[in-house]
Amino acid sequence: MAGTRGFGVDIGGSGIKGCVVDLQNGQLVGERVRTNTPHPSDPDAIADVVAKTVEQFGWQGSVGVTLPTVVKHGVALSAANIDKKWIGTDAHALFAERLGRQADQIVVLNDADAAGMAEIRYGSDIDRSGVVVLLTFGTGIGSAVFLDGELVPNTEFGHLEVDGHDAETKAAASVKEEHDLSWEEWAKRVTRYLRRLEDLIWPDLIIAGGGVSKKADKWLPLLDVRTRVVPAELRNDAGIVGAAVAADIGVQH
């Protein structure tokens, strides 16, 4: 790796989190800073929060930033759980300008892709050959797909149509909270979603991430699917860590 420490900012539908990352072991250095995602969550408002987050740490190096959008060549092309003004925004240029960085010091990527990169690099020693899918259950459902450890960027499997509905509107962690579903009720929805996913890409392993992975023991055993499902090791810090890794190695999709 180019450095021993990096910096990642993970932008989600409900919160924006940032921290220095030890790139040797994938651990956060100190306490992360979390700020509620502003409403409206337009580009300028979020860029302000990102700049303040980085400034709090006095970080001067490269910065990786995740967005809950499809990101190609630094441009946001979708906006499922974030203001629609992001669509078509050159996020890379925006963050470079707001953070006072050179173009090669900023990397912007999809949030689930970042989380997946972190899990593949720093997660447990489970065999991760073949097709591995990381799913982040949060405000929505993010997905990252890897083939023999190589990322296939910008998959949007959280938006699969299941029983006539966008999957994340029925099986995201936010839906469980909003409708006060029991673990059993929610696990049935997740099972239905995962079965649909299994029938399409036949994964070898599914990694369950997002904040709800902290309580994996309460719902993973309730799933009725054919693929092995394991909890994410880095849990809700994976996006920050993956963003820092992407900035360190210069990944830009």
C-alpha positions as a LaTeX table, in Angstrom:
\begin{tabular}{lrrr}
\hline
Residue & $x$ (\AA) & $y$ (\AA) & $z$ (\AA) \\
\hline
Met1 & 0.00 & 0.00 & 0.00 \\
Ala2 & 1.03 & 3.57 & $-0.59$ \\
Gly3 & 0.49 & 4.62 & 3.03 \\
Thr4 & $-0.16$ & 3.26 & 6.47 \\
Arg5 & $-3.14$ & 5.49 & 7.19 \\
Gly6 & $-5.99$ & 6.81 & 5.11 \\
Phe7 & $-9.25$ & 8.68 & 5.52 \\
Gly8 & $-12.75$ & 7.60 & 4.58 \\
Val9 & $-16.15$ & 9.29 & 4.64 \\
Asp10 & $-19.26$ & 7.15 & 4.32 \\
Ile11 & $-22.39$ & 9.01 & 3.22 \\
Gly12 & $-25.68$ & 7.29 & 3.96 \\
Gly13 & $-29.33$ & 8.18 & 3.84 \\
Ser14 & $-29.43$ & 8.82 & 7.59 \\
Gly15 & $-25.85$ & 9.61 & 8.61 \\
Ile16 & $-22.44$ & 10.74 & 7.37 \\
Lys17 & $-19.50$ & 9.07 & 9.10 \\
Gly18 & $-15.79$ & 9.71 & 8.80 \\
Cys19 & $-12.53$ & 8.65 & 10.42 \\
Val20 & $-8.83$ & 8.01 & 9.96 \\
Val21 & $-8.19$ & 4.36 & 9.05 \\
Asp22 & $-5.19$ & 2.15 & 9.77 \\
Leu23 & $-4.63$ & 0.59 & 6.35 \\
Gln24 & $-2.54$ & $-2.24$ & 7.77 \\
Asn25 & $-5.39$ & $-3.82$ & 9.71 \\
Gly26 & $-8.53$ & $-2.03$ & 8.54 \\
Gln27 & $-9.26$ & $-0.52$ & 11.96 \\
Leu28 & $-10.49$ & 2.97 & 12.71 \\
Val29 & $-7.94$ & 5.21 & 14.42 \\
Gly30 & $-9.80$ & 6.85 & 17.28 \\
Glu31 & $-13.51$ & 7.62 & 17.40 \\
Arg32 & $-15.37$ & 8.17 & 14.17 \\
Val33 & $-17.39$ & 11.35 & 13.71 \\
Arg34 & $-21.04$ & 10.96 & 12.75 \\
Thr35 & $-23.37$ & 13.69 & 11.57 \\
Asn36 & $-27.01$ & 13.27 & 10.62 \\
Thr37 & $-27.47$ & 13.52 & 6.87 \\
Pro38 & $-28.86$ & 17.00 & 6.17 \\
His39 & $-32.33$ & 17.46 & 4.73 \\
Pro40 & $-32.53$ & 18.21 & 1.93 \\
Ser41 & $-29.50$ & 16.04 & 1.21 \\
Asp42 & $-28.42$ & 18.04 & $-1.84$ \\
Pro43 & $-24.81$ & 18.10 & $-3.05$ \\
Asp44 & $-23.82$ & 21.40 & $-1.45$ \\
Ala45 & $-25.25$ & 20.51 & 1.96 \\
Ile46 & $-23.55$ & 17.13 & 2.03 \\
Ala47 & $-20.25$ & 18.52 & 0.74 \\
Asp48 & $-20.29$ & 20.98 & 3.66 \\
Val49 & $-20.66$ & 18.12 & 6.15 \\
Val50 & $-17.90$ & 16.11 & 4.47 \\
Ala51 & $-15.54$ & 19.10 & 4.59 \\
Lys52 & $-16.27$ & 19.72 & 8.27 \\
Thr53 & $-15.76$ & 16.03 & 9.06 \\
Val54 & $-12.33$ & 15.97 & 7.44 \\
Glu55 & $-11.37$ & 19.27 & 9.07 \\
Gln56 & $-12.21$ & 17.92 & 12.53 \\
Phe57 & $-9.38$ & 15.42 & 12.16 \\
Gly58 & $-6.97$ & 17.88 & 10.59 \\
Trp59 & $-6.43$ & 15.35 & 7.80 \\
Gln60 & $-4.34$ & 16.63 & 4.91 \\
Gly61 & $-3.99$ & 13.58 & 2.66 \\
Ser62 & $-6.17$ & 11.73 & 0.17 \\
Val63 & $-9.82$ & 11.16 & 1.01 \\
Gly64 & $-12.22$ & 8.44 & $-0.11$ \\
Val65 & $-15.92$ & 9.29 & $-0.15$ \\
Thr66 & $-18.83$ & 6.89 & $-0.59$ \\
Leu67 & $-22.22$ & 7.79 & $-1.99$ \\
Pro68 & $-25.46$ & 5.74 & $-1.95$ \\
Thr69 & $-25.56$ & 6.11 & $-5.73$ \\
Val70 & $-24.17$ & 4.58 & $-8.88$ \\
Val71 & $-20.84$ & 6.35 & $-9.48$ \\
Lys72 & $-19.10$ & 6.25 & $-12.85$ \\
His73 & $-16.00$ & 8.32 & $-13.57$ \\
Gly74 & $-16.73$ & 10.34 & $-10.44$ \\
Val75 & $-20.26$ & 11.28 & $-11.53$ \\
Ala76 & $-23.34$ & 10.26 & $-9.52$ \\
Leu77 & $-25.88$ & 8.65 & $-11.84$ \\
Ser78 & $-28.67$ & 7.62 & $-9.44$ \\
Ala79 & $-30.20$ & 8.75 & $-6.16$ \\
Ala80 & $-32.27$ & 6.18 & $-4.30$ \\
Asn81 & $-31.88$ & 7.41 & $-0.70$ \\
Ile82 & $-30.42$ & 10.83 & $-1.30$ \\
Asp83 & $-31.59$ & 14.08 & $-2.93$ \\
Lys84 & $-32.34$ & 13.74 & $-6.65$ \\
Lys85 & $-30.09$ & 16.73 & $-7.34$ \\
Trp86 & $-27.18$ & 14.30 & $-7.08$ \\
Ile87 & $-28.09$ & 12.73 & $-10.41$ \\
Gly88 & $-25.60$ & 13.99 & $-12.94$ \\
Thr89 & $-23.44$ & 15.75 & $-10.31$ \\
Asp90 & $-19.68$ & 15.49 & $-10.76$ \\
Ala91 & $-19.15$ & 14.38 & $-7.17$ \\
His92 & $-15.42$ & 13.95 & $-7.66$ \\
Ala93 & $-14.98$ & 17.57 & $-8.74$ \\
Leu94 & $-17.32$ & 18.81 & $-6.00$ \\
Phe95 & $-15.44$ & 17.10 & $-3.18$ \\
Ala96 & $-12.03$ & 17.99 & $-4.61$ \\
Glu97 & $-13.03$ & 21.66 & $-4.68$ \\
Arg98 & $-14.71$ & 21.68 & $-1.26$ \\
Leu99 & $-11.86$ & 19.79 & 0.43 \\
Gly100 & $-9.13$ & 21.74 & $-1.35$ \\
Arg101 & $-7.57$ & 18.60 & $-2.82$ \\
Gln102 & $-5.94$ & 17.73 & $-6.13$ \\
Ala103 & $-7.99$ & 15.47 & $-8.39$ \\
Asp104 & $-5.81$ & 12.45 & $-7.64$ \\
Gln105 & $-6.38$ & 12.92 & $-3.90$ \\
Ile106 & $-10.12$ & 12.26 & $-4.08$ \\
Val107 & $-11.90$ & 9.01 & $-4.87$ \\
Val108 & $-15.70$ & 8.71 & $-4.93$ \\
Leu109 & $-17.41$ & 5.34 & $-5.11$ \\
Asn110 & $-20.63$ & 3.53 & $-4.34$ \\
Asp111 & $-21.11$ & 2.93 & $-0.61$ \\
Ala112 & $-21.78$ & $-0.80$ & $-0.83$ \\
Asp113 & $-18.82$ & $-1.29$ & $-3.18$ \\
Ala114 & $-16.61$ & 0.40 & $-0.57$ \\
Ala115 & $-17.99$ & $-1.80$ & 2.21 \\
Gly116 & $-17.42$ & $-4.87$ & 0.10 \\
Met117 & $-13.82$ & $-3.89$ & $-0.64$ \\
Ala118 & $-13.18$ & $-3.58$ & 3.08 \\
Glu119 & $-14.74$ & $-6.96$ & 3.86 \\
Ile120 & $-12.83$ & $-8.76$ & 1.12 \\
Arg121 & $-9.54$ & $-7.20$ & 2.23 \\
Tyr122 & $-9.87$ & $-7.33$ & 6.02 \\
Gly123 & $-12.71$ & $-9.72$ & 6.81 \\
Ser124 & $-12.47$ & $-13.24$ & 8.18 \\
Asp125 & $-10.58$ & $-16.02$ & 6.42 \\
Ile126 & $-13.71$ & $-17.60$ & 4.98 \\
Asp127 & $-13.09$ & $-18.87$ & 1.44 \\
Arg128 & $-14.12$ & $-15.95$ & $-0.74$ \\
Ser129 & $-13.47$ & $-17.44$ & $-4.14$ \\
Gly130 & $-16.21$ & $-17.55$ & $-6.73$ \\
Val131 & $-19.15$ & $-15.16$ & $-6.62$ \\
Val132 & $-19.41$ & $-13.29$ & $-3.31$ \\
Val133 & $-22.15$ & $-10.75$ & $-2.60$ \\
Leu134 & $-22.07$ & $-8.19$ & 0.18 \\
Leu135 & $-25.43$ & $-6.67$ & 1.06 \\
Thr136 & $-25.72$ & $-3.62$ & 3.29 \\
Phe137 & $-29.04$ & $-3.49$ & 5.11 \\
Gly138 & $-29.72$ & 0.09 & 6.19 \\
Thr139 & $-31.91$ & 2.90 & 4.90 \\
Gly140 & $-32.00$ & 0.86 & 1.70 \\
Ile141 & $-30.18$ & $-2.26$ & 0.53 \\
Gly142 & $-26.80$ & $-1.80$ & $-1.11$ \\
Ser143 & $-24.96$ & $-4.54$ & $-2.98$ \\
Ala144 & $-21.38$ & $-5.29$ & $-3.93$ \\
Val145 & $-20.46$ & $-8.27$ & $-6.10$ \\
Phe146 & $-17.02$ & $-9.87$ & $-6.34$ \\
Leu147 & $-15.76$ & $-12.57$ & $-8.66$ \\
Asp148 & $-12.68$ & $-14.27$ & $-7.19$ \\
Gly149 & $-12.00$ & $-11.15$ & $-5.14$ \\
Glu150 & $-12.41$ & $-8.65$ & $-8.00$ \\
Leu151 & $-15.16$ & $-6.06$ & $-7.68$ \\
Val152 & $-17.90$ & $-5.78$ & $-10.29$ \\
Pro153 & $-18.79$ & $-2.13$ & $-9.58$ \\
Asn154 & $-22.15$ & $-0.42$ & $-9.30$ \\
Thr155 & $-24.50$ & $-3.36$ & $-8.96$ \\
Glu156 & $-27.92$ & $-2.33$ & $-7.70$ \\
Phe157 & $-29.40$ & $-5.59$ & $-6.46$ \\
Gly158 & $-31.20$ & $-3.82$ & $-3.64$ \\
His159 & $-33.64$ & $-2.66$ & $-6.30$ \\
Leu160 & $-34.59$ & $-6.08$ & $-7.58$ \\
Glu161 & $-38.30$ & $-6.43$ & $-8.12$ \\
Val162 & $-39.68$ & $-8.94$ & $-5.64$ \\
Asp163 & $-43.41$ & $-9.69$ & $-5.64$ \\
Gly164 & $-44.05$ & $-6.48$ & $-7.55$ \\
His165 & $-42.05$ & $-4.25$ & $-5.20$ \\
Asp166 & $-38.59$ & $-2.73$ & $-5.10$ \\
Ala167 & $-36.83$ & $-5.13$ & $-2.72$ \\
Glu168 & $-35.43$ & $-2.48$ & $-0.40$ \\
Thr169 & $-38.90$ & $-1.05$ & 0.23 \\
Lys170 & $-39.82$ & $-4.36$ & 1.87 \\
Ala171 & $-36.58$ & $-5.77$ & 3.28 \\
Ala172 & $-34.29$ & $-2.86$ & 4.25 \\
Ala173 & $-33.42$ & $-2.52$ & 7.93 \\
Ser174 & $-35.23$ & 0.83 & 7.97 \\
Val175 & $-38.45$ & $-0.98$ & 7.03 \\
Lys176 & $-38.11$ & $-3.23$ & 10.08 \\
Glu177 & $-37.83$ & $-0.19$ & 12.31 \\
Glu178 & $-40.54$ & 1.81 & 10.59 \\
His179 & $-43.10$ & $-0.98$ & 10.84 \\
Asp180 & $-41.83$ & $-2.37$ & 14.15 \\
Leu181 & $-41.40$ & $-5.84$ & 12.65 \\
Ser182 & $-40.17$ & $-8.70$ & 14.78 \\
Trp183 & $-36.92$ & $-10.40$ & 13.79 \\
Glu184 & $-38.97$ & $-13.33$ & 12.52 \\
Glu185 & $-41.23$ & $-11.14$ & 10.40 \\
Trp186 & $-38.33$ & $-9.23$ & 8.92 \\
Ala187 & $-36.25$ & $-12.40$ & 8.31 \\
Lys188 & $-39.10$ & $-13.78$ & 6.19 \\
Arg189 & $-38.90$ & $-10.69$ & 3.99 \\
Val190 & $-35.12$ & $-10.94$ & 3.75 \\
Thr191 & $-35.44$ & $-14.64$ & 2.86 \\
Arg192 & $-37.83$ & $-13.83$ & 0.04 \\
Tyr193 & $-35.42$ & $-11.23$ & $-1.27$ \\
Leu194 & $-32.35$ & $-13.47$ & $-1.01$ \\
Arg195 & $-34.10$ & $-16.32$ & $-2.81$ \\
Arg196 & $-34.80$ & $-13.98$ & $-5.71$ \\
Leu197 & $-31.17$ & $-12.91$ & $-5.74$ \\
Glu198 & $-29.99$ & $-16.52$ & $-5.57$ \\
Asp199 & $-32.07$ & $-17.46$ & $-8.59$ \\
Leu200 & $-30.44$ & $-14.71$ & $-10.63$ \\
Ile201 & $-26.72$ & $-14.94$ & $-9.85$ \\
Trp202 & $-26.21$ & $-18.12$ & $-7.76$ \\
Pro203 & $-23.67$ & $-16.69$ & $-5.31$ \\
Asp204 & $-21.18$ & $-18.84$ & $-3.39$ \\
Leu205 & $-21.32$ & $-16.63$ & $-0.30$ \\
Ile206 & $-23.44$ & $-13.75$ & 0.97 \\
Ile207 & $-22.03$ & $-11.27$ & 3.49 \\
Ala208 & $-24.66$ & $-9.38$ & 5.48 \\
Gly209 & $-23.52$ & $-5.86$ & 6.36 \\
Gly210 & $-24.93$ & $-2.56$ & 7.55 \\
Gly211 & $-25.74$ & $-1.57$ & 11.11 \\
Val212 & $-28.09$ & $-4.52$ & 11.55 \\
Ser213 & $-25.13$ & $-6.90$ & 11.17 \\
Lys214 & $-24.31$ & $-6.09$ & 14.80 \\
Lys215 & $-27.34$ & $-8.21$ & 15.72 \\
Ala216 & $-26.70$ & $-10.96$ & 13.16 \\
Asp217 & $-27.33$ & $-13.67$ & 15.77 \\
Lys218 & $-30.95$ & $-12.56$ & 16.01 \\
Trp219 & $-31.84$ & $-12.94$ & 12.33 \\
Leu220 & $-29.27$ & $-14.84$ & 10.26 \\
Pro221 & $-30.30$ & $-18.18$ & 11.82 \\
Leu222 & $-33.89$ & $-17.43$ & 10.77 \\
Leu223 & $-33.07$ & $-17.18$ & 7.06 \\
Asp224 & $-34.13$ & $-20.07$ & 4.82 \\
Val225 & $-31.83$ & $-19.86$ & 1.81 \\
Arg226 & $-29.40$ & $-22.21$ & 0.10 \\
Thr227 & $-26.37$ & $-19.90$ & 0.13 \\
Arg228 & $-24.16$ & $-19.53$ & 3.19 \\
Val229 & $-24.81$ & $-16.14$ & 4.81 \\
Val230 & $-22.25$ & $-14.68$ & 7.21 \\
Pro231 & $-22.18$ & $-11.37$ & 9.10 \\
Ala232 & $-19.83$ & $-8.62$ & 7.99 \\
Glu233 & $-16.72$ & $-8.47$ & 10.16 \\
Leu234 & $-16.29$ & $-4.71$ & 9.95 \\
Arg235 & $-19.99$ & $-4.13$ & 10.48 \\
Asn236 & $-21.05$ & $-0.50$ & 10.06 \\
Asp237 & $-17.46$ & 0.78 & 9.74 \\
Ala238 & $-16.90$ & $-1.07$ & 6.46 \\
Gly239 & $-17.87$ & 1.88 & 4.27 \\
Ile240 & $-15.37$ & 4.21 & 5.98 \\
Val241 & $-12.61$ & 1.61 & 5.74 \\
Gly242 & $-13.34$ & 0.75 & 2.12 \\
Ala243 & $-13.40$ & 4.43 & 1.15 \\
Ala244 & $-9.98$ & 4.92 & 2.72 \\
Val245 & $-8.62$ & 1.86 & 0.89 \\
Ala246 & $-10.01$ & 3.09 & $-2.43$ \\
Ala247 & $-8.36$ & 6.49 & $-1.96$ \\
Asp248 & $-5.07$ & 4.84 & $-1.02$ \\
Ile249 & $-4.92$ & 2.64 & $-4.09$ \\
Gly250 & $-6.53$ & 5.17 & $-6.42$ \\
Val251 & $-9.65$ & 3.23 & $-7.38$ \\
Gln252 & $-12.09$ & 5.33 & $-9.43$ \\
His253 & $-14.96$ & 3.65 & $-11.28$ \\
\hline
\end{tabular}
